[in-house]
């Protein structure tokens, strides 16, 4: 039975002084690692109120990606800090200290994805710096990416899907120390799809940044919305179709069963445009 996570602010919990950070930010576990077979550790989703953040800390056996969707934030990597715009993503590699701080007067929408070198293992060392007084550099002295539509390029028939979507690979396998495989930014115009397909050695998580769609996993089709995270586990057949009149924006994270290996898969040659929601529904796993 397919599963999915749904962002629900009523489920956000307080995280005071996270890793020695300032104030109290709020979050939920959108997807726990135990729903996946690869080394995904978690997908967290939450909000970062003004003058709060996550203090500088380090993980030796895991990597994280911090995302702020709707405002500027201070990102710190290895003791160096930059202010980045809305839609920015920062990859915090294993062994790199990192943290984030909201210096403004607006509550920010925040997300964190993590992959480990060892399945289920979490470790951290806190530096006891809330980053509120960090010296800001420009340009950013560390790699970062942005969900900028102008940087995407057209791809027609993705996995035998319908129409032409916009695509950009933000990070590929060689950017990671863990079995993280890639991070993609996809924009699906109305009536387009990522066709029904299967991977045997990698898993994917589709996170809907904006829009609605029909998601199909292992023959189960249901409507998904902004804030939903859809895990596509090893050997799951999956795809997504934009059945609406607005663009669908999707962030895709992938992890491999073995670092650097995607193995083989299967293309089902189904663009999903004729699928309707099924009587069977997926299991909601957010907590």
N, C-alpha and C positions, 0 to 999 in steps of 0.2 A: 504494500500500500504506500503510495507516495506521501511525503510529508512536506510541510512548508512552515516558514516563520512569518509572522505579521507584526509590524511595528504597532504597538499599542501604548500610548503615553500613560494610560492608567496603570500599566504594569511596571513603569519605570521605578527604580528604587534609588534611594540616596546613596551616594558614595562620597563621604566626607574625607577631605585631605588625601585623595587617592595618590598613592606613591609619594606622599609628602607634598601634594599639590595644594593650591589655594582653594578655600571654600568647599562647597558641596555641588558636585554635578550629579546628574541622574541618568540612569541607563537601564537596559534590560538585555538579557541574552536572547538575541533574535534566533540564532541557531547554535545549539551546543555541539561540541565536537563528536559526541557519541552517535550522532545521526549519520556520520560519514565514515567511510572505510579507510580513507587516506588520512594524512596528518593535519587536517584542519582542526584547530583547537577550539575556535569559537567565532561567531559573528556577533558583535555588540552594537547596539543602536541606542542613542540617547540624546540628551540636550546638555549644553554647556552654558550655564547662566553667566552674566557679566562678572568679570574678575574672579573666575574660577578656572580650574584646569587640572591637568595630570602632571605631577611633579617628575623631574628628571629621574630616570631609572634605566636599568639595563637587563636584558634577557640574554642568556648564553646559549640556550637551546631552542629558541623560538624567534620568529619574526612577526612584526605587526605592520599594518597599514592604517594610518589615521586619515580620515576624510572629514572635511567641513563642507557642507553643501551650500550654505546660504550667507556667508559673511567672512570677514577677514579674521585670521587667528595667527598667533605666534607659535611657530613650530621650532622645536630645538632638536638637533641631532649632533651628538658628540660635542656638546657644550657650545655649539654655535647656533644662533637664532635668526630667523627671518620671518617677516610678516607676509603671508601669502593670501591671495584673493579667494573668493567663493569658488567652490568646486575643486579645490586643491586636494591632492593626495600626496602623502609622504610615506615612503617605504623606510621602515626602521629595521635594518638587517640585524641578524643575530650578532651579538657582541657590540652593537652600537647603542650608546645611551641616547635617550630620547624623552620628549615630553611635549605638552601643548598647553597653551594659556589663551584665554579670551580676554583681551584688553579693553574691549568695547562696552557699549551699553545695551547690546542686543543679545538675547539668548540664541545660541548657535545650534544647528542640527549637526550631530556628530555621529560618526560610525567608525568601527575598528574591526579589522579582519586579522586573524592570526593563524599561522601555520608553524608547526614545530618539527624539529629533527627527530623527535621521539613522540610517537602518538600518545596523547593524553598528558604529557609532562609539561608542567608550568614551573618556571623559575623566575626570580627577579632579585635585583639588588637596587635599593633605593638610595638616591644621592642626597635626599633631604633639601632639595632646592625647588621652591614652588614656581620659579621662572618668571615671577611678576616683575623682577628688576633686571631681566636679561638684556644684554646689549644687542640691539637689532642690526643686522648687516643687510646690505643690498648690493648686488643680487644675492639670492640665496646661495650659501656655500655648500649645499648638499643637493642631491638629485630630488626632483619633485615633478609631478605631472598635474594636469588640469583637465577637467571635463569640458574642453573647449570644442564646440561643434565644428569650428572652422578648420580644425586640424585633422578631422576625419576624412576618409576618402570613400568613394562609392564601391560597393561590392554587390554584384548581382547573383542571385541564386545561392545564397549562403546555405550550405548543406541541403541543396535542392529546394530551398525555400522560395517563396513568392516575391517577385519584384526586386528592387534595389534598395539596400540599406546603407547607412554610413557607419564606418568602422575605423577604429584605431587601436593598435596594441600598445598599451601604456608601458608594460614591462613584460619581458620574455624570461625564459628559464634561466638565462645566464645572469640575471639581475639578483638572483636569490642564492642563499646558502642552504636553505631548507628545500624540501621537494615542491615548494610553490612552483607552478608551471607557467602561468601567465595571468595578466590582468588586462581585460579588454573593455573599451568604451564602444557601445553600439547604439545607434539611433535608428529605430524602425518607423518609417512613415506609415500613414494609414494604409491598410491592406497589404502590408508586407510581413514576411515571416523569416525566422530561422527554422529551416526544415527539420523534420523528424529524423533523428540520428542517434547513434550509440557510440560510446567510448568504452574500451575494455581495461585501460590502465590509467586513466585520468578521471577525476571528478570535477564538476563545475558547480558553482553557485551563481544563479542569476539573481541580482538584486535590482528591483525596479526603482529607479531614481525618480521618474515621473511617468504618468500615463497609466493606462489599463491594458490588459491583454488577456488572451486565452492561452493558458499554459497546458501542455500535454506531457505527462510522464507515465510511461508504461501503460498507455491506453486510457488513462484517466485525464479528463479535460475539465478545467475549472477556471473561473475568472480570477485574475490576480490584479493587484493595484499597487500604486506607489507605496513604498515601504515594505513590500513583501520580499522575502528571500526564498528562492526555490532551489533546493539541493538536487543535483543530478548525479546520483551515485554510480559507482562502477557498474557497468553493463546496463544501466537504465537507458531506455529509449526516451528521448525528450526533444522538445522544440517549443517555440512560442510564436504566436500569431497576433498581430495588432488588428483587432476587429473594430477599432474605434475611428473617429475622425480627427484624432490628435496624435502627435508624435509620441512614440514610446522610447524612453531612454533607459538603457540597461547597462549595469556594470557587471561584468563576468569575471569571477575569480576561479582559477583552476589549480588543483594540486595533483601531482603524479603519485602513483603507487611506488615507483622507484624514480629517484631524481633524474630528470632529463629524458625520461622515456614515456612516450605517449601511446606506444603499442598500436594495435589496429582497432578498427571500429566497423561500423556499418551505416550506410546511407539507405534509409527506407523509401526515399523518393516520394515523400508525402509532404506537401507544402502546408498542410494543416488548415487550409482555408475553408474546407468543408466540414471541419469538426465542430460539434456542438458540446456544451457542458454535459457531462455524463451523470448518471444517477449516483454512481460511486464518487465519493469525495475524499480528498486527502486529509491527513491528520495534522492538526495544528500543533506545533511543538514549541512555540515561543514560551519563555518563562522568565 
